[in-house]
Every structure is written in structure tokens, then in C-alpha cells.
């Protein structure tokens, strides 16, 4: 059985290893609950995006991932509608409040907005 995710095609036995990996990442951070109530439209229309954001919640990779969702250099993307984008911005703001250690303040750093 295969599943497709942000890592491409994943075989079932590898999915179990990834779950363990994500669980380990979450244990390393001081876990604060994911604010699911901020993303009702994203949950309805983009469940895969919601699941990815939830799995990265509380980790340094979250900021990089959400920035890549909102800003892309690929020309074949239509982008999110206003409701989804405002939910993502609210979620990003909440993550920055709860995990200030991951906020990049140097605008000249390599991956500030990527």
C-alpha cells in the first residue's frame, strides 16, 4: 500500500517509521497544542496541508514550510483564496507567539521568507 505526502510516495512500513520520527520531533519541543480552530476552511478544502502543518507544529521547520506555502517561485500555481490565506497568516502569527525561538528577525538571512 502506498500513500502520497510531502515526502513523495511512501510505502506502508516506511510510514510507521515516519510517525515515530514526527513523534520524536514533537517530544523534543515543549509541546503546545495545535490551534485547530484557526483553520476551518483549510481543514475542509486542503486536508493534506492541514495535516502537514499540524505535524510540524512546534518545530523550526514549521516556519519554513508555511512560508513556502504562501510564497512560491513556481509559475503553475493558482495560490490560495483569501479565506485560506488569512487562516495561514493567523496560524503563522500564533506559532510565532507560542514559539518565539523560531522567529527569524534578520531580513538579510538566507531563508527569511522561504
DSSP file (Angstrom, degrees, kcal/mol; ACC not computed):
  #  RESIDUE AA STRUCTURE BP1 BP2  ACC     N-H-->O    O-->H-N    N-H-->O    O-->H-N    TCO  KAPPA ALPHA  PHI   PSI    X-CA   Y-CA   Z-CA
    1    1 A X              0   0    0      0, 0.0    11,-1.4     0, 0.0     2,-0.3   0.000 360.0 360.0 360.0 137.7    0.0    0.0    0.0
    2    2 A X  E     -A   11   0A   0      9,-0.2     2,-0.3    10,-0.1     9,-0.2  -0.869 360.0-169.6-117.8 151.4    1.3    3.5   -0.9
    3    3 A X  E     -A   10   0A   0      7,-1.9     7,-2.8    -2,-0.3     2,-0.4  -0.968  16.4-138.0-131.3 152.0    0.4    6.9    0.4
    4    4 A X  E     +A    9   0A   0     -2,-0.3     2,-0.2     5,-0.2     5,-0.2  -0.922  37.1 140.5-112.0 137.4    1.5   10.2   -1.1
    5    5 A X  E >   -A    8   0A   0      3,-1.6     3,-1.9    -2,-0.4    43,-0.0  -0.729  68.8 -57.7-150.9-161.3    2.6   13.1    1.1
    6    6 A X  T 3  S+     0   0    0      1,-0.3     3,-0.1    -2,-0.2    -2,-0.0   0.690 131.6  54.7 -67.4 -16.2    5.2   15.8    1.3
    7    7 A X  T 3  S-     0   0    0      1,-0.4    -1,-0.3     3,-0.0     2,-0.2   0.279 113.1-118.2 -98.2   9.9    7.9   13.2    1.0
    8    8 A X  E <  S+A    5   0A   0     -3,-1.9    -3,-1.6     2,-0.1    -1,-0.4  -0.590  72.7   1.1  88.3-153.1    6.5   11.7   -2.2
    9    9 A X  E    S-A    4   0A   0     -2,-0.2     2,-0.4    -5,-0.2    -5,-0.2  -0.548  70.3-168.9 -75.3 131.4    5.4    8.1   -2.4
   10   10 A X  E     -A    3   0A   0     -7,-2.8    -7,-1.9    -2,-0.3     2,-0.1  -0.981  15.3-136.3-126.5 127.9    5.7    6.3    0.9
   11   11 A X  E >>  -A    2   0A   0     -2,-0.4     4,-1.7    -9,-0.2     3,-0.7  -0.485  31.1-108.7 -78.3 155.9    5.4    2.5    1.5
   12   12 A X  H 3> S+     0   0    0    -11,-1.4     4,-1.3     1,-0.3     3,-0.3   0.877 117.2  50.9 -55.6 -45.0    3.3    1.4    4.5
   13   13 A X  H 3> S+     0   0    0      1,-0.2     4,-1.0     2,-0.2    -1,-0.3   0.825 110.1  51.3 -66.2 -29.0    6.3    0.2    6.5
   14   14 A X  H <> S+     0   0    0     -3,-0.7     4,-2.1     1,-0.2    -1,-0.2   0.800 100.9  62.6 -75.0 -28.5    8.1    3.5    6.0
   15   15 A X  H  X S+     0   0    0     -4,-1.7     4,-2.3    -3,-0.3    -2,-0.2   0.899 100.1  53.8 -61.6 -39.0    5.0    5.4    7.1
   16   16 A X  H  X S+     0   0    0     -4,-1.3     4,-1.8     1,-0.2    -1,-0.2   0.893 108.0  49.6 -63.3 -38.9    5.4    3.8   10.5
   17   17 A X  H  X S+     0   0    0     -4,-1.0     4,-2.2     1,-0.2    -1,-0.2   0.888 110.0  51.5 -65.0 -38.8    9.0    4.9   10.8
   18   18 A X  H  X S+     0   0    0     -4,-2.1     4,-2.9     2,-0.2     5,-0.2   0.883 106.0  53.9 -67.1 -37.9    7.9    8.5    9.8
   19   19 A X  H  X S+     0   0    0     -4,-2.3     4,-2.4     1,-0.2    -1,-0.2   0.923 109.7  48.2 -61.1 -42.9    5.3    8.5   12.5
   20   20 A X  H  X S+     0   0    0     -4,-1.8     4,-2.2     2,-0.2    -2,-0.2   0.907 111.2  51.5 -61.7 -41.5    7.9    7.6   15.0
   21   21 A X  H  X S+     0   0    0     -4,-2.2     4,-2.1     2,-0.2    -2,-0.2   0.937 111.7  45.3 -62.3 -47.7   10.2   10.3   13.6
   22   22 A X  H  X S+     0   0    0     -4,-2.9     4,-2.4     1,-0.2    -1,-0.2   0.873 110.9  54.0 -65.2 -36.2    7.5   13.0   13.9
   23   23 A X  H  X S+     0   0    0     -4,-2.4     4,-1.9    -5,-0.2    -1,-0.2   0.904 108.4  50.1 -62.5 -40.3    6.6   11.8   17.4
   24   24 A X  H  X S+     0   0    0     -4,-2.2     4,-1.5     2,-0.2    -2,-0.2   0.902 108.8  51.7 -64.1 -41.7   10.3   12.2   18.3
   25   25 A X  H  X S+     0   0    0     -4,-2.1     4,-1.0     1,-0.2     3,-0.3   0.926 110.2  49.0 -60.6 -44.9   10.3   15.8   16.9
   26   26 A X  H  < S+     0   0    0     -4,-2.4     3,-0.3     1,-0.2    -1,-0.2   0.855 108.1  53.7 -65.7 -34.2    7.3   16.7   18.9
   27   27 A X  H  < S+     0   0    0     -4,-1.9    -1,-0.2     1,-0.2    -2,-0.2   0.813 103.0  58.6 -69.5 -28.7    8.8   15.3   22.1
   28   28 A X  H  < S+     0   0    0     -4,-1.5     2,-0.2    -3,-0.3    -1,-0.2   0.796 101.9  62.9 -71.0 -28.1   11.9   17.4   21.6
   29   29 A X  S  < S-     0   0    0     -4,-1.0     2,-1.2    -3,-0.3    30,-0.1  -0.605 101.6-100.9 -93.9 157.3    9.9   20.7   21.6
   30   30 A X        -     0   0    0     -2,-0.2     2,-0.3    28,-0.1    -3,-0.1  -0.687  52.5-130.0 -74.7 104.3    7.9   21.9   24.5
   31   31 A X        +     0   0    0     -2,-1.2     2,-0.4    -5,-0.2    27,-0.1  -0.391  32.4 178.2 -70.0 120.7    4.6   20.8   23.1
   32   32 A X        -     0   0    0     -2,-0.3     3,-0.1    25,-0.0    66,-0.0  -0.954  41.4 -91.6-116.9 142.9    1.9   23.4   23.0
   33   33 A X        -     0   0    0     -2,-0.4     2,-0.4     1,-0.1    25,-0.1  -0.158  37.1-111.7 -60.8 142.4   -1.4   22.4   21.5
   34   34 A X        -     0   0    0      1,-0.1     2,-2.0    23,-0.1     3,-0.2  -0.592  26.4-128.3 -71.1 126.4   -2.1   23.0   17.8
   35   35 A X    >   +     0   0    0     -2,-0.4     3,-2.0     1,-0.2     4,-0.2  -0.482  37.9 168.7 -80.5  75.0   -4.8   25.7   17.4
   36   36 A X  G >   +     0   0    0     -2,-2.0     3,-1.8     1,-0.3    -1,-0.2   0.762  66.3  72.3 -58.4 -27.5   -7.1   23.7   15.0
   37   37 A X  G 3  S+     0   0    0      1,-0.3     3,-0.4    -3,-0.2    -1,-0.3   0.636  87.3  64.2 -66.9 -13.8   -9.8   26.3   15.5
   38   38 A X  G <  S+     0   0    0     -3,-2.0    -1,-0.3     1,-0.2    -2,-0.2   0.597 101.2  51.5 -82.1 -11.0   -7.9   28.8   13.3
   39   39 A X    <>  +     0   0    0     -3,-1.8     4,-2.2    -4,-0.2    -1,-0.2  -0.283  56.4 135.3-125.2  48.8   -8.1   26.6   10.2
   40   40 A X  H  > S+     0   0    0     -3,-0.4     4,-1.6     1,-0.2    -1,-0.1   0.917  82.6  41.2 -65.5 -41.0  -11.7   25.6    9.5
   41   41 A X  H  > S+     0   0    0      2,-0.2     4,-2.6     1,-0.2     5,-0.4   0.889 114.0  52.2 -73.4 -38.9  -11.6   26.3    5.7
   42   42 A X  H  > S+     0   0    0      1,-0.2     4,-2.6     2,-0.2     8,-0.4   0.910 109.1  51.3 -62.1 -41.3   -8.1   24.8    5.3
   43   43 A X  H  < S+     0   0    0     -4,-2.2    -1,-0.2     1,-0.2    -2,-0.2   0.896 113.7  44.7 -61.8 -40.9   -9.3   21.6    7.1
   44   44 A X  H  < S+     0   0    0     -4,-1.6     3,-0.3    -5,-0.2    -2,-0.2   0.919 128.6  22.5 -69.5 -44.7  -12.3   21.4    4.7
   45   45 A X  H  < S+     0   0    0     -4,-2.6    -3,-0.2     1,-0.2    -2,-0.2   0.724 131.8  31.9-101.8 -25.3  -10.6   22.1    1.4
   46   46 A X     X  +     0   0    0     -4,-2.6     4,-2.3    -5,-0.4     3,-0.5  -0.516  60.8 160.0-134.3  65.4   -6.9   21.3    1.9
   47   47 A X  H  > S+     0   0    0     -3,-0.3     4,-2.7     1,-0.2     5,-0.2   0.851  76.1  56.0 -59.7 -36.8   -6.7   18.4    4.4
   48   48 A X  H  > S+     0   0    0      2,-0.2     4,-1.9     1,-0.2    -1,-0.2   0.876 108.4  47.5 -65.0 -36.8   -3.2   17.5    3.4
   49   49 A X  H  > S+     0   0    0     -3,-0.5     4,-2.6    -7,-0.2     5,-0.2   0.927 112.1  50.5 -67.4 -45.0   -1.9   21.0    4.1
   50   50 A X  H  X S+     0   0    0     -4,-2.3     4,-2.5    -8,-0.4    -2,-0.2   0.932 110.6  48.7 -57.3 -48.3   -3.7   21.0    7.5
   51   51 A X  H  X S+     0   0    0     -4,-2.7     4,-2.0     1,-0.2    -1,-0.2   0.884 111.8  49.1 -62.8 -39.5   -2.2   17.6    8.4
   52   52 A X  H  X S+     0   0    0     -4,-1.9     4,-1.8     2,-0.2    -1,-0.2   0.928 111.6  48.4 -66.1 -45.0    1.3   18.7    7.4
   53   53 A X  H  X S+     0   0    0     -4,-2.6     4,-0.8     1,-0.2    -2,-0.2   0.899 111.3  51.0 -62.5 -39.9    1.0   21.9    9.4
   54   54 A X  H >< S+     0   0    0     -4,-2.5     3,-0.5    -5,-0.2    -1,-0.2   0.895 109.7  49.7 -64.5 -39.1   -0.2   20.0   12.4
   55   55 A X  H 3< S+     0   0    0     -4,-2.0    -1,-0.2     1,-0.2    -2,-0.2   0.819 114.0  45.1 -70.8 -29.3    2.7   17.6   12.2
   56   56 A X  H >< S+     0   0    0     -4,-1.8     3,-2.0    -5,-0.1     6,-0.5   0.509  83.3 128.5 -89.4  -5.2    5.2   20.4   12.0
   57   57 A X  T << S+     0   0    0     -4,-0.8     3,-0.1    -3,-0.5   -23,-0.1  -0.256  75.8  15.9 -56.5 130.2    3.6   22.5   14.8
   58   58 A X  T 3  S+     0   0    0      1,-0.3     2,-0.3   -27,-0.1    -1,-0.3   0.522 105.4 105.4  85.8   6.1    6.2   23.5   17.4
   59   59 A X  S X> S-     0   0    0     -3,-2.0     3,-1.3     1,-0.1     4,-0.5  -0.818  79.6-117.7-116.9 158.7    9.2   22.7   15.3
   60   60 A X  H >> S+     0   0    0     -2,-0.3     4,-0.9     1,-0.3     3,-0.6   0.825 111.3  64.4 -62.4 -32.1   11.6   25.0   13.5
   61   61 A X  H 3> S+     0   0    0      1,-0.2     4,-2.6     2,-0.2    -1,-0.3   0.706  84.8  76.8 -66.7 -19.5   10.6   23.6   10.1
   62   62 A X  H <> S+     0   0    0     -3,-1.3     4,-2.8    -6,-0.5     5,-0.3   0.940  93.8  47.8 -56.8 -49.8    7.1   24.9   10.6
   63   63 A X  H <X S+     0   0    0     -3,-0.6     4,-1.9    -4,-0.5    -1,-0.2   0.906 113.1  47.6 -61.1 -43.1    8.0   28.5    9.7
   64   64 A X  H  X S+     0   0    0     -4,-0.9     4,-1.9     1,-0.2    -1,-0.2   0.915 113.5  48.7 -64.1 -41.9    9.9   27.5    6.6
   65   65 A X  H  X S+     0   0    0     -4,-2.6     4,-1.7     2,-0.2    -2,-0.2   0.924 111.1  47.5 -66.8 -44.9    7.1   25.2    5.5
   66   66 A X  H  X S+     0   0    0     -4,-2.8     4,-1.8     1,-0.2    -1,-0.2   0.867 111.2  52.5 -68.0 -33.8    4.3   27.8    5.9
   67   67 A X  H  X S+     0   0    0     -4,-1.9     4,-2.5    -5,-0.3    -1,-0.2   0.898 108.2  50.8 -65.6 -39.0    6.4   30.5    4.1
   68   68 A X  H  < S+     0   0    0     -4,-1.9    -2,-0.2     1,-0.2    -1,-0.2   0.824 108.0  53.9 -67.4 -30.3    6.9   28.1    1.2
   69   69 A X  H  < S+     0   0    0     -4,-1.7    -1,-0.2     1,-0.2    -2,-0.2   0.900 116.2  37.2 -67.2 -40.2    3.1   27.5    1.1
   70   70 A X  H  < S+     0   0    0     -4,-1.8     2,-0.5     1,-0.2    -2,-0.2   0.803 122.3  40.6 -85.6 -30.0    2.4   31.2    0.9
   71   71 A X  S  < S+     0   0    0     -4,-2.5     2,-0.3    -5,-0.2    -1,-0.2  -0.972  70.7 166.2-123.7 119.5    5.3   32.3   -1.4
   72   72 A X        -     0   0    0     -2,-0.5    -3,-0.1    -3,-0.1     5,-0.0  -0.929  36.4-152.5-131.7 155.8    6.4   30.2   -4.3
   73   73 A X        +     0   0    0     -2,-0.3     2,-0.5     2,-0.0    -1,-0.1   0.295  67.2 109.1-105.6   7.4    8.5   30.6   -7.3
   74   74 A X    >   -     0   0    0      1,-0.1     3,-0.8     2,-0.0    -2,-0.1  -0.742  57.3-155.8 -86.7 128.0    6.6   28.0   -9.3
   75   75 A X  T 3  S+     0   0    0     -2,-0.5    -1,-0.1     1,-0.2    -3,-0.0   0.625  82.8  70.3 -80.2 -14.3    4.5   29.6  -12.1
   76   76 A X  T 3  S+     0   0    0      2,-0.0     2,-0.4     0, 0.0    -1,-0.2   0.177  76.8 102.9 -92.3  19.8    1.9   26.9  -12.4
   77   77 A X    <   -     0   0    0     -3,-0.8     3,-0.1     1,-0.1    -5,-0.1  -0.861  52.6-163.5-105.4 135.2    0.3   27.6   -9.0
   78   78 A X        -     0   0    0     -2,-0.4    -1,-0.1     1,-0.1     2,-0.1   0.741  40.5-137.8 -83.8 -25.2   -3.0   29.5   -8.7
   79   79 A X        -     0   0    0    -10,-0.0     2,-0.2     2,-0.0    -1,-0.1  -0.153  26.5 -59.2  90.0 171.0   -2.5   30.2   -5.0
   80   80 A X        -     0   0    0    -11,-0.1     2,-0.0     1,-0.1    -3,-0.0  -0.531  52.7-111.0 -86.6 154.7   -4.9   30.1   -2.1
   81   81 A X     >  -     0   0    0     -2,-0.2     4,-2.4     1,-0.1     5,-0.2  -0.282  40.3 -93.1 -77.0 174.7   -8.1   32.1   -1.8
   82   82 A X  H  > S+     0   0    0      1,-0.2     4,-2.5     2,-0.2     5,-0.2   0.862 122.2  52.6 -59.3 -41.4   -8.4   34.9    0.7
   83   83 A X  H  > S+     0   0    0      2,-0.2     4,-1.7     1,-0.2    -1,-0.2   0.918 112.6  44.1 -63.5 -44.5  -10.0   32.8    3.4
   84   84 A X  H  > S+     0   0    0      2,-0.2     4,-2.5     1,-0.2    -2,-0.2   0.923 113.4  51.2 -66.6 -44.6   -7.3   30.2    3.4
   85   85 A X  H  X S+     0   0    0     -4,-2.4     4,-2.4     1,-0.2    -2,-0.2   0.903 109.2  49.9 -61.9 -41.7   -4.5   32.7    3.2
   86   86 A X  H  X S+     0   0    0     -4,-2.5     4,-2.1    -5,-0.2    -1,-0.2   0.869 110.3  51.2 -66.6 -34.4   -5.9   34.6    6.2
   87   87 A X  H  X S+     0   0    0     -4,-1.7     4,-2.4     2,-0.2    -2,-0.2   0.917 110.4  48.9 -65.3 -42.6   -6.1   31.4    8.2
   88   88 A X  H  X S+     0   0    0     -4,-2.5     4,-2.5     1,-0.2    -2,-0.2   0.894 111.3  49.4 -64.6 -39.6   -2.5   30.6    7.3
   89   89 A X  H  X S+     0   0    0     -4,-2.4     4,-2.3     2,-0.2    -1,-0.2   0.899 111.0  49.7 -65.7 -40.0   -1.3   34.0    8.4
   90   90 A X  H  X S+     0   0    0     -4,-2.1     4,-2.2     2,-0.2    -2,-0.2   0.900 112.0  48.7 -63.9 -40.2   -3.2   33.7   11.7
   91   91 A X  H  X S+     0   0    0     -4,-2.4     4,-2.4     2,-0.2    -2,-0.2   0.905 110.2  50.6 -66.3 -41.7   -1.6   30.3   12.3
   92   92 A X  H  X S+     0   0    0     -4,-2.5     4,-2.2     2,-0.2    -2,-0.2   0.908 110.5  49.8 -62.5 -41.8    1.8   31.7   11.5
   93   93 A X  H  X S+     0   0    0     -4,-2.3     4,-1.8     2,-0.2    -2,-0.2   0.908 110.9  49.7 -62.2 -43.1    1.3   34.6   13.9
   94   94 A X  H  X S+     0   0    0     -4,-2.2     4,-2.4     2,-0.2    -2,-0.2   0.892 109.6  51.1 -63.6 -40.7    0.1   32.2   16.6
   95   95 A X  H  X S+     0   0    0     -4,-2.4     4,-2.6     1,-0.2    -1,-0.2   0.903 108.7  51.7 -63.8 -40.9    3.2   30.0   16.1
   96   96 A X  H  < S+     0   0    0     -4,-2.2    -1,-0.2     1,-0.2    -2,-0.2   0.858 111.6  47.6 -64.6 -35.2    5.5   33.0   16.4
   97   97 A X  H  < S+     0   0    0     -4,-1.8     3,-0.5     1,-0.2    -2,-0.2   0.914 118.1  39.8 -69.6 -43.4    3.8   33.9   19.7
   98   98 A X  H  < S+     0   0    0     -4,-2.4     2,-0.2     1,-0.2    -2,-0.2   0.791 128.2  30.3 -79.4 -28.3    4.0   30.4   21.1
   99   99 A X    ><  +     0   0    0     -4,-2.6     3,-1.8    -5,-0.2    -1,-0.2  -0.579  63.7 162.8-130.9  69.1    7.5   29.6   19.8
  100  100 A X  G >   +     0   0    0     -3,-0.5     3,-1.3     1,-0.3    -1,-0.1   0.696  67.5  75.7 -65.0 -17.5    9.5   32.8   19.6
  101  101 A X  G 3  S+     0   0    0      1,-0.3    -1,-0.3    -3,-0.1    -5,-0.1   0.692  94.9  51.0 -67.2 -16.2   12.8   30.9   19.4
  102  102 A X  G <  S+     0   0    0     -3,-1.8     2,-0.4    -7,-0.2    -1,-0.3   0.423  82.0 111.7-100.0   0.5   12.0   30.0   15.8
  103  103 A X    <   -     0   0    0     -3,-1.3     2,-0.6    -4,-0.2   -43,-0.0  -0.621  58.6-147.1 -79.2 127.0   11.2   33.6   14.6
  104  104 A X        +     0   0    0     -2,-0.4    -2,-0.1     8,-0.2    -3,-0.0  -0.843  21.5 173.9 -95.7 122.7   13.9   34.9   12.2
  105  105 A X        +     0   0    0     -2,-0.6     2,-0.9     1,-0.0    -1,-0.1   0.593  51.8  93.6-104.4 -13.6   14.4   38.6   12.6
  106  106 A X    >   -     0   0    0      1,-0.2     3,-1.7     2,-0.1     6,-0.1  -0.716  55.2-166.5 -85.2 106.4   17.3   39.1   10.3
  107  107 A X  T 3  S+     0   0    0     -2,-0.9     5,-0.2     1,-0.3    -1,-0.2   0.680  86.6  57.6 -67.2 -16.4   15.8   40.1    6.9
  108  108 A X  T 3  S+     0   0    0      4,-0.1    -1,-0.3     3,-0.1    -2,-0.1   0.433  79.9 117.1 -93.2  -0.7   19.1   39.5    5.2
  109  109 A X  S X  S-     0   0    0     -3,-1.7     3,-1.1     1,-0.1    -5,-0.0  -0.292  79.0-108.1 -67.5 158.3   19.4   35.9    6.3
  110  110 A X  T 3  S+     0   0    0      1,-0.3     3,-0.2     2,-0.1    -1,-0.1   0.869 109.6  23.0 -56.3 -46.7   19.4   33.3    3.6
  111  111 A X  T >  S+     0   0    0      1,-0.2     3,-0.6     2,-0.1    -1,-0.3  -0.266  74.8 132.3-121.8  47.3   15.9   31.8    4.1
  112  112 A X  T <  S+     0   0    0     -3,-1.1    -8,-0.2     1,-0.2    -1,-0.2   0.918  89.6  19.1 -62.8 -44.6   14.0   34.6    5.9
  113  113 A X  T 3         0   0    0     -3,-0.2    -1,-0.2    -6,-0.1    -2,-0.1  -0.063 360.0 360.0-120.1  33.5   11.0   34.3    3.5
  114  114 A X    <         0   0    0     -3,-0.6    -2,-0.1   -45,-0.0    -1,-0.1   0.359 360.0 360.0-128.4 360.0   11.4   30.8    2.0
